Amino acid sequence: MKNIIIVLLVLIIAAFGGYFLIQNMSGPADVQDIASSTAPLEDGDSSAMEEDMGQSVIGTSVEGRDIIAYHYGTGDTEVLLVGGIHGGYSWNTALVAREMMDYMEGDPGVIPANVKVTVIPVLNPDGLYKVAGTSTAEFAAADVASSQSVQVSGRFNANNVDLNRNFDCDWQESGKWRSRTVSGGSEAFSEPESRAIKNYVETHDLAAVVVWYSAAGGVFASNCHNGVLPETLVLTNAYAASSGYKAYEDFDFYEITGDMVNWLAKKGVPAISVLLTNHTDTERTKNQAGIKAVMEHYTQ
């Protein structure tokens, strides 16, 4: 009898020992499962999540400032709006881009269900920083340096390159800005800012691109020796008719090399340049009407 009791005690102890051994083995596995479910996303996934949440960093400037894209709407038809390519010299183009962001944020219903609007308000953050003390569109006209020479210096990036002479349509190392010779960079897309927008364009299926400049007061179609794309002509006329700006089929005031919208035309992307009337006003009413016309054009 005594032997039977001893055997039973041994069996009970063994059973409890096995139970605790199993618990200790399964515990770390459960922790690992939880850790796996909360592990950091890969870079690509992280960028996609950031874009879904409303903004993404598409690149950095020469001096390391972020170039930020803001996203509105969830449709498959993407319209890209770009300001601030000439930084602090055309600081009002960054502000008009900001105003269009406010317009869409204030009334999301203006964006058709099938449309997504992406806004890059400052493509040249280093140039804007020289003039406004900030690299984003969060500034006021009162923040802008009054010195004309400072404003002119803000046209260029930190390598003293005119970014709108750095794209692959008739690119030349020495470009023209009116009667002045300016740097187009060491080669097309030599600058990180132009490479950032190039990468965005080539990785997104864009229906149309609107780029703001100053100052001439007009809407200009793009082309790179292949004629104006039919869709570009439609956009030019629609924006002009709604905004009150005059429509132009080309820019012939002086020779332009390495121009961004002409490179877009070369890529087969419909693109227009909207030149504000001067270097200080945003002409919000005009441009809001023009952007509304573009979105209505793509409404399904």
C-alpha positions in Angstrom: 0.0 0.0 0.0 2.8 2.3 1.0 4.5 1.6 -2.3 1.3 2.5 -4.3 1.1 5.8 -2.5 4.7 6.7 -3.3 4.1 5.8 -7.0 1.0 8.0 -7.1 2.9 11.0 -5.5 5.6 10.6 -8.1 3.0 10.6 -10.9 1.3 13.7 -9.5 4.6 15.6 -9.2 5.6 14.6 -12.7 2.2 15.8 -14.1 2.5 19.2 -12.4 6.1 19.5 -13.6 5.1 18.8 -17.2 2.3 21.4 -17.0 4.6 24.2 -15.8 7.2 23.2 -18.4 4.6 23.6 -21.2 3.5 27.0 -19.8 7.1 28.3 -19.7 7.7 27.1 -23.3 4.5 28.7 -24.6 4.9 32.0 -22.8 7.8 33.4 -24.9 6.1 32.2 -28.1 3.0 34.3 -27.2 5.2 37.2 -26.5 7.0 36.8 -29.8 3.6 36.7 -31.6 2.7 40.0 -30.0 6.1 41.5 -30.8 5.7 40.4 -34.4 2.3 42.0 -34.7 3.6 45.4 -33.5 7.0 45.3 -35.3 8.0 48.4 -37.3 6.9 48.4 -40.9 9.4 48.3 -43.7 10.3 51.7 -45.1 8.0 51.3 -48.1 5.1 50.3 -45.9 5.8 53.2 -43.5 5.7 55.7 -46.4 2.5 54.3 -47.7 0.9 54.6 -44.2 2.2 58.2 -44.0 0.7 59.0 -47.4 -2.6 57.5 -46.4 -2.7 59.7 -43.3 -2.5 62.8 -45.4 1.1 63.7 -46.2 4.4 62.2 -47.3 8.0 63.4 -47.6 9.0 62.9 -51.2 12.6 64.0 -50.8 15.0 66.5 -49.2 16.7 69.7 -50.3 20.4 70.4 -50.7 20.4 71.6 -47.1 18.3 68.6 -45.8 14.9 70.3 -45.6 11.9 68.0 -46.2 9.9 68.4 -49.5 6.4 67.6 -48.3 3.4 66.4 -50.4 -0.1 66.7 -48.9 -2.9 64.4 -50.1 -6.6 65.0 -50.3 -9.3 62.6 -51.5 -9.0 58.9 -52.1 -9.9 58.6 -55.8 -7.8 56.9 -58.5 -7.5 60.0 -60.7 -4.6 62.0 -59.2 -4.1 65.8 -59.9 -0.8 67.3 -58.7 -0.5 70.9 -57.7 3.0 72.4 -57.2 4.2 75.7 -55.8 7.4 77.3 -54.7 9.8 75.9 -57.4 11.4 79.3 -57.3 11.4 79.5 -53.6 11.6 82.9 -52.0 11.6 84.8 -55.3 8.1 83.5 -56.0 7.0 83.1 -52.4 3.4 84.0 -53.3 3.2 80.7 -55.3 3.8 78.8 -52.0 1.0 80.8 -50.4 -1.5 80.2 -53.2 -0.8 76.5 -52.8 -1.4 76.8 -49.1 -4.7 78.6 -49.8 -5.8 75.8 -52.1 -5.0 73.3 -49.3 -7.2 75.4 -47.0 -9.9 75.4 -49.6 -10.0 71.6 -49.8 -9.6 71.1 -46.0 -12.5 73.6 -45.4 -14.8 71.9 -47.9 -13.7 68.3 -48.7 -16.8 67.9 -50.8 -15.2 70.0 -53.6 -13.0 67.0 -54.4 -14.9 64.5 -56.5 -15.1 60.9 -55.2 -12.9 59.6 -58.0 -10.2 62.3 -57.6 -7.1 62.5 -55.3 -5.4 65.9 -55.1 -1.7 66.1 -54.1 -0.2 69.5 -53.2 3.5 70.1 -53.0 3.5 73.8 -51.8 7.2 74.3 -51.6 9.5 72.4 -54.1 12.5 74.7 -53.2 12.5 74.9 -49.4 16.1 76.2 -49.2 15.2 79.1 -51.5 12.1 79.9 -49.5 14.0 79.8 -46.2 16.4 82.4 -47.5 13.6 84.9 -47.9 10.8 83.9 -45.4 12.8 82.2 -42.6 10.8 79.0 -43.1 10.8 76.1 -45.5 7.1 75.4 -45.4 4.1 77.4 -46.6 3.2 78.4 -43.0 4.2 82.0 -43.3 2.6 85.4 -44.1 3.6 88.1 -46.5 4.9 90.2 -43.5 7.5 87.5 -42.8 9.1 88.0 -46.3 12.4 89.9 -46.5 11.9 93.2 -48.2 15.3 93.3 -49.9 14.9 92.7 -53.7 18.4 91.1 -53.8 17.5 88.7 -51.1 14.3 87.7 -52.9 16.2 87.1 -56.1 18.7 84.9 -54.3 15.8 82.8 -53.1 14.9 81.9 -56.6 17.8 79.3 -56.6 18.4 76.3 -54.4 21.4 76.1 -52.1 23.7 75.0 -55.0 22.7 78.3 -56.8 20.8 76.3 -59.4 17.6 77.5 -61.0 15.4 74.4 -60.5 13.2 75.3 -63.4 16.2 74.9 -65.7 17.2 71.5 -64.3 14.7 69.2 -66.1 15.1 67.0 -69.1 13.6 69.1 -71.9 16.2 71.1 -73.9 18.4 71.1 -70.8 21.5 73.2 -70.8 24.1 73.8 -68.2 23.7 77.5 -68.6 20.1 78.6 -68.9 18.3 82.0 -69.3 16.1 83.9 -67.0 15.1 86.9 -68.9 18.4 88.4 -70.0 20.3 86.8 -67.2 22.4 83.6 -67.4 21.6 81.2 -64.6 22.8 77.7 -63.7 20.8 74.7 -65.0 22.9 72.4 -62.9 25.7 70.0 -63.9 23.2 67.8 -65.8 19.5 67.3 -66.0 18.2 66.3 -62.5 21.5 67.0 -60.9 19.6 68.6 -57.9 17.9 66.7 -55.2 14.7 68.8 -55.4 14.2 68.1 -59.1 15.0 64.4 -58.6 12.4 64.3 -55.8 9.6 65.5 -58.1 10.9 63.3 -60.9 10.6 60.2 -58.7 7.1 61.2 -57.6 5.9 61.7 -61.2 7.4 58.4 -62.4 5.9 56.4 -59.5 2.4 57.9 -59.7 -0.2 57.8 -62.5 -0.9 61.5 -62.8 -3.9 62.8 -64.7 -2.8 66.4 -64.6 -0.2 68.7 -63.1 -0.7 72.4 -62.3 2.5 74.4 -61.4 2.3 78.0 -60.1 4.9 80.6 -61.0 5.1 84.4 -60.9 4.8 86.8 -62.6 3.1 87.3 -66.0 -0.6 86.7 -65.5 -1.6 83.8 -67.6 -2.1 80.0 -68.1 0.5 78.4 -70.3 0.3 75.0 -72.0 3.3 72.7 -72.0 5.1 71.0 -74.8 8.6 69.6 -75.6 8.7 69.7 -79.5 5.8 67.3 -79.8 3.0 69.8 -79.9 0.6 70.5 -77.1 -1.2 67.4 -75.8 -4.9 67.6 -76.4 -5.6 67.1 -72.7 -3.2 69.9 -71.8 -5.0 72.2 -74.2 -8.3 71.3 -72.5 -6.8 72.1 -69.0 -5.3 75.3 -70.2 -8.6 76.6 -71.6 -10.6 75.4 -68.6 -8.4 77.0 -66.0 -8.1 80.2 -68.0 -11.9 80.5 -68.6 -12.7 79.9 -65.0 -10.0 82.1 -63.5 -10.0 85.0 -65.9 -6.3 84.6 -66.8 -5.4 84.7 -70.4 -4.6 81.3 -72.1 -1.4 80.8 -74.0 -0.4 77.7 -76.1 3.3 78.4 -75.4 5.7 80.6 -73.5 7.6 82.7 -76.0 8.7 85.7 -74.0 12.3 84.3 -74.0 14.0 80.9 -74.5 13.4 78.4 -71.7 15.6 75.4 -71.2 15.2 72.6 -68.7 11.6 73.6 -67.8 9.6 71.4 -65.5 6.2 71.5 -67.2 7.8 71.0 -70.6 9.5 67.9 -69.2 6.1 66.7 -68.0 4.9 67.1 -71.6 7.8 65.0 -72.8 6.7 62.3 -70.4 3.2 62.5 -71.8 1.7 64.1 -68.6 -0.8 66.9 -69.2 0.7 69.9 -67.4 0.1 73.7 -67.3 2.0 76.7 -65.8 -0.2 79.2 -64.0 1.8 82.5 -63.7 0.4 84.9 -61.1 0.1 88.5 -62.1 2.8 89.8 -59.7 5.1 88.6 -57.0 3.0 89.5 -54.0 -0.7 88.6 -54.6 -2.1 85.1 -54.4 -5.2 85.9 -56.4 -7.0 83.4 -54.4 -10.4 83.8 -56.1 -9.0 83.3 -59.5 -7.0 80.2 -58.6 -9.7 78.6 -56.6 -12.0 78.9 -59.6 -9.3 77.4 -61.8 -8.7 74.5 -59.5 -12.4 73.9 -59.1 -12.7 73.8 -62.9 -9.9 71.2 -63.1 -11.5 69.0 -60.5 -14.9 69.2 -62.2 -13.2 68.3 -65.5 -12.1 65.0 -63.9 -15.4 64.2 -62.2 -16.9 60.9 -63.3 
